[in-house]
Amino acid sequence: MDLLQILNEIDNFVWGPPLITLLIGTGILLTIRLGLIQVFRLPLALKLIFTSQSKGSGDVKSFSALCLALAATVGTGNIVGVATAIKAGGPGALFWMWLAAFFGMATKYAEGLLAVKYRVTDANGQIAGGPMYYIEKGLGEKFRPLAIFFAFSCILVALLGIGTFPQVNAIVSSVELSFGLPIIATSLILTGVVAAVTLGGIQSIAKVSSKIVPAMALIYIAVCASILALNFDKLPDAISLVVSSAFSATAATGGFLGATVMMAMRNGIARGVFSNESGLGSAPIAAAAAKTKWPAEQGLISMTGTFIDTIIICSMTGLTLILTGVWTGDAAGAAMTSDAFSSIYGMLGSQVLTLCLVLFAFTTILGWNYYGERSCVYLWGVKSIKPFRYIFILMILSGAFLKLDAIWILADIVNGLMALPNLIALICLSGIIVSETKKYMQHLKSQKNK
């Protein structure tokens, strides 16, 4: 076996049943211990997005922290990932994506809560938090190697993985295909814009994310919603197909090769987790920066990230692919979603999708720049911030021209390995999570009685 084959085998193992079981299992455990918080407290969580007072220590408002996390979370996975899952696992994959998101909301809540509870202030006076801090401070000094492992993995993912190369390639290739702009021109423009934003630090990144993320999500949702509305009579059958295909094999039809229940389950859960990042430990790094004095409050706000990413945006994509029938065609990935949009709106639909894909990928780059930077601060202190930013910008510049499959697979492996220390911490600190939740709910009750 050559290196590429070995890495593929490792990647399939890392993202195989053990990790998927641990991810879903952690979500189930937290769902039970927190009393179905993603159901009974979702209205409060959605309300807090806009009404949180943003009091207490922190670098940015709670809404900005959510947008920063969504910037990294809502990306090509919502367009390419959903299409890939349905192409490989059939319509039933969407059901398992929903299931992963449901339990993932409890996981994301726990991550946001712990991020605020165990955050610190760095030498520059900025907030630093995330799994590396709640592993070390929550579990004790003896668990520091796990925290170091997480931080190092996060840096590798930011520089070599979903933070750079896949996003850059998605941007330059889609712009060239839809608008005819040369790859080198798009690459230079992208690098310049990324440099201008990231060199400004958390305030600059949060400001841009707070403007772009809501706008891009609304544009994408509006287009998908219009396609669903135009095919409203087919919607009940499409939802029925999603549910039935989740528990029975999907027969081959057209360009679709057929899928077993296990294929639907594996692809739906894996792509769902990849899209909303619940349990991977990336989003709590952004949550830690929020101005709040209640860890549970930011936990609730963080929880809405998974709801918005998967329950809303991924569902829109999946149902659009199924209703328009493109899932049975020969196209795959972004091309499949493009076919769905253009089947209703022609060339304009394809161009709107390209715009959404570019914005999704661009904000993912910004979010992962911040994650990598905070991980560097944990390992080497604030002196590592500028070197990391310059290296990151160089990676963006070179990303359009590098097609090293081994690097991408390695990054995917490390991305999966990020989850292991984070999930261990969430399980071990579940008692603290429950305790902090009770404190906040008692506070809300006392405020209501005043």
Buried (B, 14 or more C-beta within 10 A) or exposed (E): EEEEEEBBEBBEEBBEEEBBEBBBEBBBBBBEBBEEBBEEBBEBBBEBBEEBEBEBEBBBBBBBBBBBBBBBBBBBBBBBBBBBBBBBBBBBBBBBBBBBBBBBBBBBBBBBBBBBBBBBEBEEEBBBBBBBBBBBBBBEEEBBEBBBBBBBBBBBBBBBBBBBBBBBBBBBBBBBBBEEEEBEEBBEBBBEBBBEBBBBBBEBBBBBBBEBBBEBBEBBBEBBBEBBEEBEEBBEEBBEBBBEBBEEBBEEEEBBEEBBBEBBBBBBBBBBBBBBBBBBBBBBBBBBBBBBBBBBBBBBBBBBBBBBBBBBBBBBBBBBBBBBBBBBBEBBBBBBBBBBBBBBBEEEBBBBBBBBBBBBBBBBBBBBBBBBBBBBBBBEEBEBBEEBBEBBBBBBBBBBEBEEEEBBBBBBBBBBBBBBBBBBBBBBBBEBBBEBBEEBBEBBEEEEEE
